[in-house]
Amino acid sequence: GDSNETETADDTGEKKKAGTKLTALGALRALCSSPKLLSLSDSDSAKAMAAAGLVPDDLGPKVQWLTTMAKVLQEDGERALVFSYSRKMVKLLEEKLTAEGIRVVTYHGETTEAERTIAVDEFQGVKNNINPTIMLATDAASEGINLGKRCSTVINLDLPWTPGNLEQRSNRVHRIDGTHESYLVINVVLAGTVEPHIMGILEEKSFLSDALLGEERSPDILGSEGKIKMNLIKTAFQRWESTQNNEH
């Protein structure tokens, strides 16, 4: 069996044990974000998939789409906050976008407090050494920072497990003291995969939360976060498998 650890979905700044094997959901999620994530994985399961030719040797459509979007934003003098669940994805994007001439800063669990402060100051225009177009972040940046003064666009390259976490991401730019009249949230999902079904479940849970609590959202209304995550995974897989069976 595998003895390597895999990253958990939520980046809290510390590496956590997510089990000794790469799960089927983990593999699908990585493939949706970028096939390169499986190539970079330390998991023996991922290495075996790559060796068997089951992993495309490319960055994937999300990376290519973001690269194009970032170029447009930079040409227009706009900025965007880009979220991914994976530190490896953030680092992969940093390398790709930088190579394409896009100015970026990063904010994730392995960045120090000093590095995070510099990234926020640069992105907010408090400092102007970099003039970044993109802030690449994990959910380590989904709470406690205000980026609404210079940014009104959030791009979710992948989805968190609860609507509350999704809302936390958008709240980084949707602030009462923001300078923009409106803000834009783009959720990037791949058609024909499990992702649209996860999005649908998040929307359903968000609707339920609104109906019960108004503007207040609490993941505990549906039980513990762990229970929510397992229910989401189970339901999303059932829906995805159903569509696959209907196609064959």
C-alpha positions as protocol buffer text, in pm:
chain_id: "A"
residue {
  index: 1
  type: GLY
  ca { x: 0 y: 0 z: 0 }
}
residue {
  index: 2
  type: ASP
  ca { x: 97 y: 364 z: -27 }
}
residue {
  index: 3
  type: SER
  ca { x: 280 y: 527 z: 259 }
}
residue {
  index: 4
  type: ASN
  ca { x: 276 y: 883 z: 129 }
}
residue {
  index: 5
  type: GLU
  ca { x: 45 y: 1154 z: 258 }
}
residue {
  index: 6
  type: THR
  ca { x: -183 y: 1361 z: 38 }
}
residue {
  index: 7
  type: GLU
  ca { x: -296 y: 1719 z: 92 }
}
residue {
  index: 8
  type: THR
  ca { x: -640 y: 1782 z: 238 }
}
residue {
  index: 9
  type: ALA
  ca { x: -890 y: 1994 z: 48 }
}
residue {
  index: 10
  type: ASP
  ca { x: -870 y: 2285 z: 290 }
}
residue {
  index: 11
  type: ASP
  ca { x: -538 y: 2461 z: 333 }
}
residue {
  index: 12
  type: THR
  ca { x: -514 y: 2588 z: 690 }
}
residue {
  index: 13
  type: GLY
  ca { x: -142 y: 2655 z: 676 }
}
residue {
  index: 14
  type: GLU
  ca { x: -39 y: 2317 z: 809 }
}
residue {
  index: 15
  type: LYS
  ca { x: 1 y: 1987 z: 626 }
}
residue {
  index: 16
  type: LYS
  ca { x: -255 y: 1735 z: 744 }
}
residue {
  index: 17
  type: LYS
  ca { x: -275 y: 1363 z: 694 }
}
residue {
  index: 18
  type: ALA
  ca { x: -557 y: 1288 z: 453 }
}
residue {
  index: 19
  type: GLY
  ca { x: -495 y: 916 z: 448 }
}
residue {
  index: 20
  type: THR
  ca { x: -230 y: 695 z: 300 }
}
residue {
  index: 21
  type: LYS
  ca { x: -385 y: 652 z: -41 }
}
residue {
  index: 22
  type: LEU
  ca { x: -500 y: 884 z: -314 }
}
residue {
  index: 23
  type: THR
  ca { x: -878 y: 843 z: -317 }
}
residue {
  index: 24
  type: ALA
  ca { x: -1086 y: 822 z: -633 }
}
residue {
  index: 25
  type: LEU
  ca { x: -1236 y: 1161 z: -552 }
}
residue {
  index: 26
  type: GLY
  ca { x: -890 y: 1307 z: -493 }
}
residue {
  index: 27
  type: ALA
  ca { x: -773 y: 1182 z: -830 }
}
residue {
  index: 28
  type: LEU
  ca { x: -1081 y: 1317 z: -1008 }
}
residue {
  index: 29
  type: ARG
  ca { x: -1051 y: 1650 z: -834 }
}
residue {
  index: 30
  type: ALA
  ca { x: -685 y: 1680 z: -926 }
}
residue {
  index: 31
  type: LEU
  ca { x: -756 y: 1587 z: -1288 }
}
residue {
  index: 32
  type: CYS
  ca { x: -1026 y: 1853 z: -1309 }
}
residue {
  index: 33
  type: SER
  ca { x: -788 y: 2118 z: -1175 }
}
residue {
  index: 34
  type: SER
  ca { x: -486 y: 2007 z: -1377 }
}
residue {
  index: 35
  type: PRO
  ca { x: -355 y: 1664 z: -1482 }
}
residue {
  index: 36
  type: LYS
  ca { x: -12 y: 1792 z: -1376 }
}
residue {
  index: 37
  type: LEU
  ca { x: -124 y: 1767 z: -1014 }
}
residue {
  index: 38
  type: LEU
  ca { x: -130 y: 1388 z: -1047 }
}
residue {
  index: 39
  type: SER
  ca { x: 209 y: 1393 z: -1216 }
}
residue {
  index: 40
  type: LEU
  ca { x: 344 y: 1596 z: -924 }
}
residue {
  index: 41
  type: SER
  ca { x: 178 y: 1381 z: -659 }
}
residue {
  index: 42
  type: ASP
  ca { x: 390 y: 1172 z: -421 }
}
residue {
  index: 43
  type: SER
  ca { x: 119 y: 907 z: -410 }
}
residue {
  index: 44
  type: ASP
  ca { x: 211 y: 569 z: -553 }
}
residue {
  index: 45
  type: SER
  ca { x: -143 y: 547 z: -691 }
}
residue {
  index: 46
  type: ALA
  ca { x: -97 y: 868 z: -890 }
}
residue {
  index: 47
  type: LYS
  ca { x: 244 y: 754 z: -1015 }
}
residue {
  index: 48
  type: ALA
  ca { x: 95 y: 425 z: -1130 }
}
residue {
  index: 49
  type: MET
  ca { x: -183 y: 608 z: -1317 }
}
residue {
  index: 50
  type: ALA
  ca { x: 72 y: 830 z: -1489 }
}
residue {
  index: 51
  type: ALA
  ca { x: 292 y: 533 z: -1580 }
}
residue {
  index: 52
  type: ALA
  ca { x: -10 y: 353 z: -1729 }
}
residue {
  index: 53
  type: GLY
  ca { x: -79 y: 649 z: -1955 }
}
residue {
  index: 54
  type: LEU
  ca { x: -404 y: 739 z: -1777 }
}
residue {
  index: 55
  type: VAL
  ca { x: -296 y: 1096 z: -1702 }
}
residue {
  index: 56
  type: PRO
  ca { x: -280 y: 1349 z: -1989 }
}
residue {
  index: 57
  type: ASP
  ca { x: 59 y: 1516 z: -2013 }
}
residue {
  index: 58
  type: ASP
  ca { x: -67 y: 1871 z: -2014 }
}
residue {
  index: 59
  type: LEU
  ca { x: -172 y: 2149 z: -1780 }
}
residue {
  index: 60
  type: GLY
  ca { x: -540 y: 2108 z: -1860 }
}
residue {
  index: 61
  type: PRO
  ca { x: -812 y: 2347 z: -1980 }
}
residue {
  index: 62
  type: LYS
  ca { x: -849 y: 2538 z: -1652 }
}
residue {
  index: 63
  type: VAL
  ca { x: -487 y: 2650 z: -1654 }
}
residue {
  index: 64
  type: GLN
  ca { x: -508 y: 2751 z: -2019 }
}
residue {
  index: 65
  type: TRP
  ca { x: -834 y: 2939 z: -1959 }
}
residue {
  index: 66
  type: LEU
  ca { x: -692 y: 3125 z: -1660 }
}
residue {
  index: 67
  type: THR
  ca { x: -380 y: 3218 z: -1856 }
}
residue {
  index: 68
  type: THR
  ca { x: -594 y: 3374 z: -2129 }
}
residue {
  index: 69
  type: MET
  ca { x: -816 y: 3550 z: -1876 }
}
residue {
  index: 70
  type: ALA
  ca { x: -516 y: 3684 z: -1685 }
}
residue {
  index: 71
  type: LYS
  ca { x: -367 y: 3833 z: -2000 }
}
residue {
  index: 72
  type: VAL
  ca { x: -692 y: 4016 z: -2072 }
}
residue {
  index: 73
  type: LEU
  ca { x: -713 y: 4142 z: -1714 }
}
residue {
  index: 74
  type: GLN
  ca { x: -354 y: 4263 z: -1721 }
}
residue {
  index: 75
  type: GLU
  ca { x: -403 y: 4444 z: -2051 }
}
residue {
  index: 76
  type: ASP
  ca { x: -710 y: 4617 z: -1906 }
}
residue {
  index: 77
  type: GLY
  ca { x: -537 y: 4705 z: -1578 }
}
residue {
  index: 78
  type: GLU
  ca { x: -776 y: 4488 z: -1377 }
}
residue {
  index: 79
  type: ARG
  ca { x: -708 y: 4242 z: -1095 }
}
residue {
  index: 80
  type: ALA
  ca { x: -851 y: 3908 z: -981 }
}
residue {
  index: 81
  type: LEU
  ca { x: -828 y: 3689 z: -673 }
}
residue {
  index: 82
  type: VAL
  ca { x: -792 y: 3325 z: -782 }
}
residue {
  index: 83
  type: PHE
  ca { x: -867 y: 3040 z: -539 }
}
residue {
  index: 84
  type: SER
  ca { x: -763 y: 2675 z: -551 }
}
residue {
  index: 85
  type: TYR
  ca { x: -786 y: 2409 z: -281 }
}
residue {
  index: 86
  type: SER
  ca { x: -430 y: 2293 z: -351 }
}
residue {
  index: 87
  type: ARG
  ca { x: -96 y: 2456 z: -270 }
}
residue {
  index: 88
  type: LYS
  ca { x: 58 y: 2256 z: -553 }
}
residue {
  index: 89
  type: MET
  ca { x: -197 y: 2404 z: -793 }
}
residue {
  index: 90
  type: VAL
  ca { x: -114 y: 2754 z: -672 }
}
residue {
  index: 91
  type: LYS
  ca { x: 255 y: 2693 z: -727 }
}
residue {
  index: 92
  type: LEU
  ca { x: 192 y: 2539 z: -1069 }
}
residue {
  index: 93
  type: LEU
  ca { x: -17 y: 2842 z: -1168 }
}
residue {
  index: 94
  type: GLU
  ca { x: 245 y: 3081 z: -1034 }
}
residue {
  index: 95
  type: GLU
  ca { x: 509 y: 2920 z: -1256 }
}
residue {
  index: 96
  type: LYS
  ca { x: 285 y: 2916 z: -1564 }
}
residue {
  index: 97
  type: LEU
  ca { x: 148 y: 3270 z: -1531 }
}
residue {
  index: 98
  type: THR
  ca { x: 488 y: 3417 z: -1450 }
}
residue {
  index: 99
  type: ALA
  ca { x: 633 y: 3250 z: -1759 }
}
residue {
  index: 100
  type: GLU
  ca { x: 354 y: 3414 z: -1961 }
}
residue {
  index: 101
  type: GLY
  ca { x: 443 y: 3758 z: -1826 }
}
residue {
  index: 102
  type: ILE
  ca { x: 155 y: 3782 z: -1577 }
}
residue {
  index: 103
  type: ARG
  ca { x: 239 y: 3958 z: -1252 }
}
residue {
  index: 104
  type: VAL
  ca { x: 129 y: 3746 z: -955 }
}
residue {
  index: 105
  type: VAL
  ca { x: 148 y: 3723 z: -577 }
}
residue {
  index: 106
  type: THR
  ca { x: 61 y: 3415 z: -370 }
}
residue {
  index: 107
  type: TYR
  ca { x: -108 y: 3350 z: -37 }
}
residue {
  index: 108
  type: HIS
  ca { x: -119 y: 2994 z: 96 }
}
residue {
  index: 109
  type: GLY
  ca { x: -40 y: 2779 z: 397 }
}
residue {
  index: 110
  type: GLU
  ca { x: 333 y: 2772 z: 334 }
}
residue {
  index: 111
  type: THR
  ca { x: 378 y: 3149 z: 294 }
}
residue {
  index: 112
  type: THR
  ca { x: 505 y: 3324 z: 607 }
}
residue {
  index: 113
  type: GLU
  ca { x: 315 y: 3602 z: 780 }
}
residue {
  index: 114
  type: ALA
  ca { x: 566 y: 3852 z: 642 }
}
residue {
  index: 115
  type: GLU
  ca { x: 519 y: 3716 z: 288 }
}
residue {
  index: 116
  type: ARG
  ca { x: 141 y: 3731 z: 325 }
}
residue {
  index: 117
  type: THR
  ca { x: 154 y: 4094 z: 439 }
}
residue {
  index: 118
  type: ILE
  ca { x: 370 y: 4187 z: 141 }
}
residue {
  index: 119
  type: ALA
  ca { x: 137 y: 4003 z: -98 }
}
residue {
  index: 120
  type: VAL
  ca { x: -172 y: 4181 z: 38 }
}
residue {
  index: 121
  type: ASP
  ca { x: 0 y: 4522 z: 37 }
}
residue {
  index: 122
  type: GLU
  ca { x: 114 y: 4474 z: -323 }
}
residue {
  index: 123
  type: PHE
  ca { x: -229 y: 4354 z: -434 }
}
residue {
  index: 124
  type: GLN
  ca { x: -400 y: 4642 z: -257 }
}
residue {
  index: 125
  type: GLY
  ca { x: -160 y: 4899 z: -398 }
}
residue {
  index: 126
  type: VAL
  ca { x: -21 y: 4993 z: -58 }
}
residue {
  index: 127
  type: LYS
  ca { x: 313 y: 4898 z: -212 }
}
residue {
  index: 128
  type: ASN
  ca { x: 378 y: 4927 z: -584 }
}
residue {
  index: 129
  type: ASN
  ca { x: 685 y: 4719 z: -653 }
}
residue {
  index: 130
  type: ILE
  ca { x: 505 y: 4442 z: -842 }
}
residue {
  index: 131
  type: ASN
  ca { x: 167 y: 4586 z: -950 }
}
residue {
  index: 132
  type: PRO
  ca { x: 17 y: 4234 z: -954 }
}
residue {
  index: 133
  type: THR
  ca { x: -273 y: 4134 z: -1176 }
}
residue {
  index: 134
  type: ILE
  ca { x: -347 y: 3804 z: -998 }
}
residue {
  index: 135
  type: MET
  ca { x: -339 y: 3688 z: -637 }
}
residue {
  index: 136
  type: LEU
  ca { x: -321 y: 3310 z: -628 }
}
residue {
  index: 137
  type: ALA
  ca { x: -458 y: 3175 z: -302 }
}
residue {
  index: 138
  type: THR
  ca { x: -572 y: 2868 z: -116 }
}
residue {
  index: 139
  type: ASP
  ca { x: -844 y: 2882 z: 147 }
}
residue {
  index: 140
  type: ALA
  ca { x: -582 y: 3011 z: 386 }
}
residue {
  index: 141
  type: ALA
  ca { x: -683 y: 3348 z: 235 }
}
residue {
  index: 142
  type: SER
  ca { x: -1058 y: 3292 z: 255 }
}
residue {
  index: 143
  type: GLU
  ca { x: -1094 y: 3463 z: 593 }
}
residue {
  index: 144
  type: GLY
  ca { x: -966 y: 3775 z: 759 }
}
residue {
  index: 145
  type: ILE
  ca { x: -827 y: 3978 z: 468 }
}
residue {
  index: 146
  type: ASN
  ca { x: -990 y: 4265 z: 279 }
}
residue {
  index: 147
  type: LEU
  ca { x: -901 y: 4297 z: -89 }
}
residue {
  index: 148
  type: GLY
  ca { x: -1204 y: 4494 z: -207 }
}
residue {
  index: 149
  type: LYS
  ca { x: -1031 y: 4827 z: -256 }
}
residue {
  index: 150
  type: ARG
  ca { x: -844 y: 4721 z: -569 }
}
residue {
  index: 151
  type: CYS
  ca { x: -1022 y: 4404 z: -678 }
}
residue {
  index: 152
  type: SER
  ca { x: -1382 y: 4309 z: -757 }
}
residue {
  index: 153
  type: THR
  ca { x: -1332 y: 3970 z: -924 }
}
residue {
  index: 154
  type: VAL
  ca { x: -1298 y: 3628 z: -759 }
}
residue {
  index: 155
  type: ILE
  ca { x: -1221 y: 3319 z: -968 }
}
residue {
  index: 156
  type: ASN
  ca { x: -1278 y: 2979 z: -808 }
}
residue {
  index: 157
  type: LEU
  ca { x: -1077 y: 2730 z: -1012 }
}
residue {
  index: 158
  type: ASP
  ca { x: -1222 y: 2454 z: -795 }
}
residue {
  index: 159
  type: LEU
  ca { x: -1498 y: 2429 z: -538 }
}
residue {
  index: 160
  type: PRO
  ca { x: -1483 y: 2405 z: -158 }
}
residue {
  index: 161
  type: TRP
  ca { x: -1708 y: 2162 z: 25 }
}
residue {
  index: 162
  type: THR
  ca { x: -1966 y: 2401 z: 173 }
}
residue {
  index: 163
  type: PRO
  ca { x: -2152 y: 2711 z: 51 }
}
residue {
  index: 164
  type: GLY
  ca { x: -2022 y: 2891 z: 358 }
}
residue {
  index: 165
  type: ASN
  ca { x: -1663 y: 2840 z: 243 }
}
residue {
  index: 166
  type: LEU
  ca { x: -1757 y: 2949 z: -108 }
}
residue {
  index: 167
  type: GLU
  ca { x: -1911 y: 3264 z: 35 }
}
residue {
  index: 168
  type: GLN
  ca { x: -1604 y: 3330 z: 249 }
}
residue {
  index: 169
  type: ARG
  ca { x: -1396 y: 3339 z: -67 }
}
residue {
  index: 170
  type: SER
  ca { x: -1617 y: 3599 z: -233 }
}
residue {
  index: 171
  type: ASN
  ca { x: -1625 y: 3806 z: 85 }
}
residue {
  index: 172
  type: ARG
  ca { x: -1257 y: 3888 z: 37 }
}
residue {
  index: 173
  type: VAL
  ca { x: -1361 y: 4142 z: -227 }
}
residue {
  index: 174
  type: HIS
  ca { x: -1729 y: 4197 z: -143 }
}
residue {
  index: 175
  type: ARG
  ca { x: -1674 y: 4437 z: 146 }
}
residue {
  index: 176
  type: ILE
  ca { x: -1877 y: 4720 z: 291 }
}
residue {
  index: 177
  type: ASP
  ca { x: -1578 y: 4953 z: 249 }
}
residue {
  index: 178
  type: GLY
  ca { x: -1502 y: 4833 z: -104 }
}
residue {
  index: 179
  type: THR
  ca { x: -1464 y: 5084 z: -385 }
}
residue {
  index: 180
  type: HIS
  ca { x: -1656 y: 4890 z: -651 }
}
residue {
  index: 181
  type: GLU
  ca { x: -2030 y: 4913 z: -714 }
}
residue {
  index: 182
  type: SER
  ca { x: -2050 y: 4542 z: -796 }
}
residue {
  index: 183
  type: TYR
  ca { x: -1835 y: 4231 z: -786 }
}
residue {
  index: 184
  type: LEU
  ca { x: -1798 y: 3922 z: -1001 }
}
residue {
  index: 185
  type: VAL
  ca { x: -1750 y: 3561 z: -890 }
}
residue {
  index: 186
  type: ILE
  ca { x: -1655 y: 3306 z: -1157 }
}
residue {
  index: 187
  type: ASN
  ca { x: -1682 y: 2937 z: -1068 }
}
residue {
  index: 188
  type: VAL
  ca { x: -1482 y: 2731 z: -1317 }
}
residue {
  index: 189
  type: VAL
  ca { x: -1621 y: 2379 z: -1359 }
}
residue {
  index: 190
  type: LEU
  ca { x: -1558 y: 2117 z: -1627 }
}
residue {
  index: 191
  type: ALA
  ca { x: -1862 y: 1983 z: -1809 }
}
residue {
  index: 192
  type: GLY
  ca { x: -1895 y: 1606 z: -1810 }
}
residue {
  index: 193
  type: THR
  ca { x: -1718 y: 1563 z: -1475 }
}
residue {
  index: 194
  type: VAL
  ca { x: -1827 y: 1543 z: -1113 }
}
residue {
  index: 195
  type: GLU
  ca { x: -1776 y: 1920 z: -1072 }
}
residue {
  index: 196
  type: PRO
  ca { x: -2111 y: 2047 z: -1208 }
}
residue {
  index: 197
  type: HIS
  ca { x: -2286 y: 1813 z: -965 }
}
residue {
  index: 198
  type: ILE
  ca { x: -2083 y: 1945 z: -673 }
}
residue {
  index: 199
  type: MET
  ca { x: -2180 y: 2297 z: -784 }
}
residue {
  index: 200
  type: GLY
  ca { x: -2544 y: 2197 z: -794 }
}
residue {
  index: 201
  type: ILE
  ca { x: -2529 y: 2055 z: -442 }
}
residue {
  index: 202
  type: LEU
  ca { x: -2359 y: 2367 z: -310 }
}
residue {
  index: 203
  type: GLU
  ca { x: -2634 y: 2580 z: -465 }
}
residue {
  index: 204
  type: GLU
  ca { x: -2901 y: 2360 z: -306 }
}
residue {
  index: 205
  type: LYS
  ca { x: -2737 y: 2383 z: 36 }
}
residue {
  index: 206
  type: SER
  ca { x: -2696 y: 2758 z: -3 }
}
residue {
  index: 207
  type: PHE
  ca { x: -3066 y: 2792 z: -87 }
}
residue {
  index: 208
  type: LEU
  ca { x: -3159 y: 2584 z: 217 }
}
residue {
  index: 209
  type: SER
  ca { x: -2932 y: 2791 z: 439 }
}
residue {
  index: 210
  type: ASP
  ca { x: -3084 y: 3115 z: 310 }
}
residue {
  index: 211
  type: ALA
  ca { x: -3435 y: 2984 z: 365 }
}
residue {
  index: 212
  type: LEU
  ca { x: -3360 y: 2884 z: 724 }
}
residue {
  index: 213
  type: LEU
  ca { x: -3124 y: 3160 z: 833 }
}
residue {
  index: 214
  type: GLY
  ca { x: -3172 y: 3453 z: 600 }
}
residue {
  index: 215
  type: GLU
  ca { x: -2836 y: 3617 z: 541 }
}
residue {
  index: 216
  type: GLU
  ca { x: -2668 y: 3411 z: 812 }
}
residue {
  index: 217
  type: ARG
  ca { x: -2507 y: 3089 z: 698 }
}
residue {
  index: 218
  type: SER
  ca { x: -2396 y: 2806 z: 921 }
}
residue {
  index: 219
  type: PRO
  ca { x: -2266 y: 2470 z: 800 }
}
residue {
  index: 220
  type: ASP
  ca { x: -2371 y: 2326 z: 1136 }
}
residue {
  index: 221
  type: ILE
  ca { x: -2737 y: 2355 z: 1031 }
}
residue {
  index: 222
  type: LEU
  ca { x: -2678 y: 2037 z: 831 }
}
residue {
  index: 223
  type: GLY
  ca { x: -2453 y: 1867 z: 1086 }
}
residue {
  index: 224
  type: SER
  ca { x: -2077 y: 1865 z: 1124 }
}
residue {
  index: 225
  type: GLU
  ca { x: -1858 y: 1980 z: 834 }
}
residue {
  index: 226
  type: GLY
  ca { x: -1720 y: 1629 z: 799 }
}
residue {
  index: 227
  type: LYS
  ca { x: -2071 y: 1489 z: 762 }
}
residue {
  index: 228
  type: ILE
  ca { x: -2156 y: 1756 z: 505 }
}
residue {
  index: 229
  type: LYS
  ca { x: -1844 y: 1671 z: 308 }
}
residue {
  index: 230
  type: MET
  ca { x: -1922 y: 1300 z: 296 }
}
residue {
  index: 231
  type: ASN
  ca { x: -2284 y: 1363 z: 196 }
}
residue {
  index: 232
  type: LEU
  ca { x: -2170 y: 1601 z: -77 }
}
residue {
  index: 233
  type: ILE
  ca { x: -1920 y: 1351 z: -212 }
}
residue {
  index: 234
  type: LYS
  ca { x: -2173 y: 1066 z: -209 }
}
residue {
  index: 235
  type: THR
  ca { x: -2446 y: 1267 z: -377 }
}
residue {
  index: 236
  type: ALA
  ca { x: -2214 y: 1419 z: -638 }
}
residue {
  index: 237
  type: PHE
  ca { x: -2076 y: 1079 z: -733 }
}
residue {
  index: 238
  type: GLN
  ca { x: -2426 y: 932 z: -759 }
}
residue {
  index: 239
  type: ARG
  ca { x: -2535 y: 1210 z: -992 }
}
residue {
  index: 240
  type: TRP
  ca { x: -2219 y: 1189 z: -1201 }
}
residue {
  index: 241
  type: GLU
  ca { x: -2240 y: 809 z: -1229 }
}
residue {
  index: 242
  type: SER
  ca { x: -2605 y: 841 z: -1332 }
}
residue {
  index: 243
  type: THR
  ca { x: -2517 y: 1072 z: -1620 }
}
residue {
  index: 244
  type: GLN
  ca { x: -2235 y: 842 z: -1729 }
}
residue {
  index: 245
  type: ASN
  ca { x: -2467 y: 540 z: -1729 }
}
residue {
  index: 246
  type: ASN
  ca { x: -2725 y: 729 z: -1933 }
}
residue {
  index: 247
  type: GLU
  ca { x: -2465 y: 812 z: -2195 }
}
residue {
  index: 248
  type: HIS
  ca { x: -2364 y: 446 z: -2249 }
}
